[in-house]
Amino acid sequence: MDGVEPVLYPLLRKDLVAQGPRYAIQIGEKMIDYNEEFRLFLSTRNPNPFIPPDASSIVTEVNFTTTGSGLRGQLLALTIQHEKPDLEEQKTKLLQQEEDKKIQLAKLEESLLETLATSQGNVLENKDLIESLNQTKASSALIQESLAESHRLQSFLDKERDAYLPLAESASKMYFIISDLSKINNMYRFSLAAFLRLFQRALQSEQDSSNTEERIKLLVGSLKHTVYEYVCRCLFKADQLMFALHFVRGMHPELFQDNEWETFTGVIIGDTIRKSDSQRSVRDQTPSWIEQDRAWAVTSLKISLPDLYQTLRFEDEVLWHTFSQSSVCEQDFPSTIVKRISLFQQVLVVQAVRPDRLQSAMALFACKTLGIKELSPSPLNLKRLYKETLEIEPILIIISPGADPSQELQELASVERNTECYHQIAMGQGQADLAIQTLKECARNGEWLCLKNLHLVTSWLPVLEKELNTLQPQPNFRLWLTTEVHPKFTPILLQSSLKITYEAPPGLKKNLLRTYESWTPEQINKKGNLSRAHCLFCLAWFHAVCQERRNYIPQGWTKFYEFSLSDLRAGFDIIDRLFEGSKDFQWEFVHGLFENAIYGGRVDNYFDMRVLRSYLEQLFNSRVIGSLNARGKKMTSFPYSISLPNSCSILDYRNIIESLPEDDKPDFFGLPANISRSSQRMISSQVKLHFSLTSESFMSPV
């Protein structure tokens, strides 16, 4: 149930009416008989059901949600069942035998009492009674001995089971860590059933190990990476760094000493500054090589963590010269200092002295701790996602404003099934009945259905969720859902769905990789036209630059423009058609269509249009694409010191993309070298704001 229905209030209040020897109660418009033995139990899958004040006084709420100890036991049982099924079978048999022995013992005691109660005459002269007592005593001794042996054997088995307890504890901790994410965004909700599937997937992974302890370490690492990647693809890129730090804090609390996390989030900065001697100049106490606007931050670090401050030796300007001037200071700590401080303490130093590199320092700390190369998961295409899904699990695509994956879904359906098996409905007023009817038909026929824009019909979602519970779909059935973020989106549907976010991936490199992930080798190598292959690379680069410049508002663009995959797809079609035509490629056609109809159609600022036009002229021209050398080979002078391959193979272009740096260079976007300073400050502030606005329980270790 989603709530307490008003029709049940008379029953809950026990508004009984006496009718002779019996009681009756008004339910709706009917008066029905009431039995005093009647009890009513209401259950809901909603973890936070809303119970109005008038109902809370007449309803007893019992919380049956997952607890830490309960989940540990469940995970341990799954682990033993997979790793040592014979051990779990032995334990089950022992428990059954123990229960049987206890029942036998209870029956013997009951029989003994009954015999004593029915005996006549002198008990000491009753031979039958004495013989019965001796038999009972002997049987009881055998049972007690058997129980003792069972306890000893069970203790041995428990020790064997406890060897896998660290894995169960780590997995339980991970589940409660990701459960906290709903406090940041209502859409970030995960079910226990989905987590258990991830856990079983990790158990089934091949992990070579020589002993149990090593095997557990490998399993914990595998599960950690599986859970991190699963959750990250459900998060918007702006929240991935926050989650990485949250994950590290929950899984590795030993990495944080007293007051370090509070200093990082700013919880104790106010108190420490107030306790400092405000009459003296803070600037006079700060080393001269530190910028003036960082004096208060350094003073706060000094008061909050005096031992760390003493270790840093900030007074030695020569020691810190390279760090202060470096463009990647998080990697250029003095060698004598880096050996004496922890990874997180390095983050605290960057925060105090060089906040323009704090985002990179936080990302480096999280990556090193989690043992991953980068925070963002690899680009995920819908085809690979389809292979992972089940017919009973809806796929919820959380979109950013302006994004629409329906065209990509339609193309996927034409490849995996056929276009007749794909149906889509844009939700809105009057579409509810049609959606339910189509849902039933698609489930029965094993077809695909896409319900778009669910954020417009949040009040109808409980109806959809209940309908999904009654379905018995064919194996080929898939339900695709799209929605923007909405605070009233039903949590039950969120938990039961496989979620992904649909937005531009972070960074130029990942953006290009996703584009080439969506293109097939046949699309690149069509008719072996090298100029066409180069032109498509320029299109992918142009599209990525347009999207990535949005991270540098107002320097990149004056506002956020909703450039999406539909623009990329339209650009691809234009280039494809133009190369089908005459040999003399008309670049002004590309410039005009891109500027006035596709990308430029979203731009409403004169200066932004000038930037867009300059990129078109820089990338789409005969100097970059189509020139020949003396040997008759294509000579491509692509900007940014990138050499395009003399090939139409998609693998060669992917290799070019893989060689790009993980961190974007500002000159890729035609921006000044220091543009990332303001961007890093803004992103770091947003990450810390998430932590400071949440309760202490959110970040506390589970």
C-alpha positions, 0 to 999 in steps of 0.5 A: 500500500502507498498510504492509509486509505480513508475507508479504513479509518473506522476499522483502525479506530474500531468504531464498533456498533453493537447489534445484539450479541454481535458487533458490526462496523461501517466500511464504506457504504456497507455495515459488516459483522466484526470478529474481535479476533480480527487483525489488520496488517498493512505492508508497503515497499516504500522505505519512507511511507507518508503516514498523516498525523490523524493516522499515526495515532491509530497505526503501529509502525514496525520497520522491517527494512534491512539492518546491518547485521541481518544483511551481513548474515544474508550475504555470508550465507550467499558466500558460503553457498557459492564458495563452500556449498558442502559447508553450508549443507553440513551446517543446515543438517546440524541445525536440523539434527539439533532441533530434532534432538531438542524435540526428543529431549523435550518429549522424554521430559514430558513422558517422565513427568507424565509417568511420575504423575500417573504412578501409584503406591511407593515410587521406590517399589515401582519397578516399571517406573524405575526401569522407565526412569533409567531408560529415560536417563540413558536416552537423555544422556545420549541426546545431551552427548549428541548435542554437545558433539553437534555444538563442537562441530558447529563451532568448527563450521562457524570458524570456517564460515567466519573466514568469509565474514570480512567479505560479508561485512564489506559488502554490507557496508557498501550497500548502506553507503550507496543507500545514503545517496538518495539524500543528495538526489531523490533519483539515486535509489537502489534496491537490495535485490539489485545489490544482491545480483551485483554481489553474486556477479562478483562471486562468480568472477574468476579470481585466482588465489592460493588461500581463502584470505587472498581470495576474499581480498580479491572478491572485495576488490572485484565487488568494490569496482563492480558496485562503483561502476554500477552506481556511477553510471546512474549518477550525473557527472557532477555528482561522481566525484562526490560519490567517489569521496563518499565511497572512500570515506565509508569503506576506508575510515582508517584513512582519516584522522581526527578532525581531518574530515571536519576540516575538509568539509568546513564543519569546524573552520568557524570555531577554529577561526573564532578561537584564534587571536583575531587581534593579530594580523593573520597575514603576518603569521602566514609564510610570504610565498602563500597567496594573501587570500589563502591566509585564513585557510592556512591559519584554520589548518594550523589551528585545526591540525597543528601536528600536520601543520608542523610536519609541512614546514611551510616556513621553508619557501625553497622547499615549497617553490615547485609546488607553488608554481606547478600547474599540477601541484597535487603531483608535485609535493616536496619529496621529503614531505610526501613521505610523511603525510597521508593521501588525504592530508595532501588534499587538505594542503591543496585545499588550503594553499591551492584550491584551484587544483582541489578538484584534481587533488580529490579525484587523484586521492579517490582514484588511488584509494579505490584502485581505479584509473579514472572516476567516470566509468567507461562510455556505456551504449544502450546495446551493452545495457540491453544485454545486461537487463532482464525482462522483469526489470525496467530500464530508467534513463534519467535525462538532462533537459533537452536530451532524448534517447528515443531515436537511439532506442529505435535504432537499437530495436531495429538491430536487435529486433525489428522496428515493428516490435518497438513502441513509444508513448510520450506521456502527458494528459490523457495517455495513461490508459493507452500506456497501460494497454500498450504495456500489457500487449508488449509484455504479452508479445515480447516487444519493446515499449518506451514511455517518455517524460515520466516526470510529467505524470509523477502522480500516475507512477504508483499505478504503473508500478503496481501494473508492473508487479502483475505482469508476466512478460515474455523473455524478449520484453523490455520496458524503457522509461525516460524522465528528468529529475523530479523530487516526487518520483516514486521511490519504489519504481526507482529502486526496482529499475536499472538506472542510467543517466543520459548526458554528455560524458565528462571530458573531451576524450570520453565524449569522443569515445562515446561518439565512436562507440555509437558509430559502426566500422561500416559507417566510417569506412563507407566506400573507403572514402578517406576524406569522409572518415576525416570529416566525421572525426572533425564532426565528432571533435566539433560536437565534443568541443561544443558540449565541453565548453558548457563547463566554462560558462560564461567564458566557454559559452554565455549560457548552457546550450542543449547540444545533444546526440540529435545534433550529432546525428543530424550532422552525420546525415548531412556529411553522409549525403554531401559525400554521396554527391559531386566530387567537389565538396561544398564546405559552405553547405556544411557551414551554413547548415551547421550554423543556421539549422543544427548547432547554431539553431540553439545559439541565441547570442551574437558572440557565441555564434561568432565562436561557433562559426570560427570552429566550423571554419577551423575544422571543416575546410579543404586545408584540414580535409582533402589535400594531397601530397606529392605521392598522392596521399591525403595530407591532413593538417588537423589542429592541436598537433593531432595527426589523423590516420591515413586510414578508414579503420575505426580502430585507428581513430579510436587509438588517436582518441585513446592517446589524448590526455585524461584532463582536457587542455584549455587550448582544445577549446580555445580558452586561456590556460588558467581557465580551469582554476575557476572551474575547479574552484566551483566544482570543489565548492559544490562537492563540499556543499553536498557534504556540509548540507547532509547530516553527520550520519550520511558520511559516518562509517557504517 
